[in-house]
C-alpha cells in the first residue's frame, strides 16, 4: 500500500468514527498535561474539516450553547452564580 492509500484509509476511518479525533486529542492533552490544549483543539478542528466530519461533535455529545448553563457533575454541590454589586 502506498502513502496515498494509507492516508485515504485513515480519512475513511476517522470520517466513519469521528469520536476517534476527540479521543486522540484527549490523549495528547493528557500526555502534555494540557499545556498545548488550544493547539490540540485547532488540530482537531483541522482534522474534522479534512476528513469531512466538520460538525465538531462526536456522536452522542450534545452541544452546549451560551444560553444553557453548564451541568453540575454528579456528587458536586451546586454553586449559585456570583451576585453583582448594585
Protein Blocks (a to p, Z undefined) as FASTA:
>chain_A
ZZklmmmmmmmmmmmmmmlmmmmmmmmmmmnnommmmmmmmmmmmmmmmnopanopaehi
acddfklccdddehiacdddddddZZ
